[in-house]
Amino acid sequence: MAMGDAQPVVNFEQSLTELESVVKQLESGEQPLEDSLALFERGVALSEVCRKQLEAAEARIEILVKRAAGVKAEPFDSGNE
């Protein structure tokens, strides 16, 4: 799988689905080294896309919370750290 073969991903769900597919392919260990490297690069790029989209969603939520009367926005703690 070459990097140029990937379709542009436009939303979080598509990015996450593709990232999960990449992970499964890498975990299978059936890919030649060059294909594995290309998959890994794609996975890193998808991970970054998802991270940025999650950060943007978090920022939007904070804005909405700040707009609510008398409510103070607090940083989101997923509890996964």
GICORLIN-V766936 format. One record per residue. N is the residue number from 1. OMEGA is omega in degrees with one decimal (none if undefined). Layout:
n:N omega:OMEGA
n:N omega:OMEGA
//
This chain:
n:1 omega:179.1
n:2 omega:-178.5
n:3 omega:-177.5
n:4 omega:-178.3
n:5 omega:-174.2
n:6 omega:175.6
n:7 omega:176.4
n:8 omega:-179.0
n:9 omega:-172.5
n:10 omega:-178.9
n:11 omega:-174.7
n:12 omega:-176.6
n:13 omega:177.8
n:14 omega:178.6
n:15 omega:-178.3
n:16 omega:178.5
n:17 omega:178.9
n:18 omega:178.3
n:19 omega:177.5
n:20 omega:177.9
n:21 omega:178.6
n:22 omega:-179.4
n:23 omega:179.5
n:24 omega:179.2
n:25 omega:179.1
n:26 omega:-179.4
n:27 omega:-179.6
n:28 omega:179.4
n:29 omega:-176.7
n:30 omega:-176.8
n:31 omega:171.2
n:32 omega:-175.9
n:33 omega:-178.3
n:34 omega:177.6
n:35 omega:178.3
n:36 omega:178.2
n:37 omega:178.2
n:38 omega:177.2
n:39 omega:179.6
n:40 omega:177.8
n:41 omega:178.6
n:42 omega:179.1
n:43 omega:178.2
n:44 omega:179.7
n:45 omega:179.2
n:46 omega:177.9
n:47 omega:178.8
n:48 omega:177.9
n:49 omega:179.9
n:50 omega:179.9
n:51 omega:-179.7
n:52 omega:-180.0
n:53 omega:177.2
n:54 omega:177.4
n:55 omega:178.6
n:56 omega:178.6
n:57 omega:178.4
n:58 omega:179.3
n:59 omega:178.2
n:60 omega:179.1
n:61 omega:179.1
n:62 omega:178.1
n:63 omega:179.8
n:64 omega:179.7
n:65 omega:179.2
n:66 omega:-179.8
n:67 omega:-179.6
n:68 omega:-176.3
n:69 omega:173.6
n:70 omega:-179.5
n:71 omega:-179.0
n:72 omega:177.6
n:73 omega:175.8
n:74 omega:178.1
n:75 omega:179.3
n:76 omega:176.1
n:77 omega:-176.5
n:78 omega:-179.3
n:79 omega:-178.5
n:80 omega:-176.4
n:81 omega:none
//
